[in-house]
Amino acid sequence: MELSLAEKVHYLEQIVIHNCFISRMALENQFNLQTLESIYSIFNFYSEKINSGDYNFTYADIEKTFNEININRVVLKSIIIAFGQSEKYNNVIQHYLKTNNDAFGNVSFEFLDLWRKYF
């Protein structure tokens, strides 16, 4: 999807003025503001589950939820990294990485810095 000029300007302002990793990731992936809002909603949903003590989900459930808004695993990696660099949704990212590691015995190379940060 092509970003509007206003969306591009918004992201560029956030990148230049605030060094915003999330805006950089959104611009690189051509996420419009509605898609970015959906991404935040998903992270909020899983964060609220964790905050209420509900850990009855795994990385696969998170990936499935993102697939529902047409974001695949490869793009999700960049989202998780951007949120991790921005110190947002640490609880969700930590649970994602832990359940992924539990399933496969390791995490993707791209996640090694986050893995070291949380574990």
C-alpha positions, 0 to 999 in steps of 0.5 A: 500500500502506498503511503500518503504524503502526510503519513510519510512526513509524519514518520520522517518527523518522528524519525528525525526529531525523536529517532523513533524506531517504530516510525522507521520500521513503519516507513520501511514496511510502508505501513499506513497509520491504520495498520500501525494502529492495528499493530498497537492494538494487537500488542495491547491485547497481549499485554493486557492478557499478561498483566491479568496473569493470562499466559495461555498463549504462545508465539504462534498465537501472536503470529496468527493474530498478525497474519489476520492483518496480513503481516507475516512472520518475517515482517513481524520480526522487524516489528518486534525488534522495533518495539524492543528497541523502543522499550515498548511491550517488553512483557509481550516480546519476552513471552514471545521469545520464551515460547518460541525458544521453548518450542524450537530450543533457540530463537532466530538470529535477529532476536539474539540482542533481545534475547540477551536483554530479557534473559 
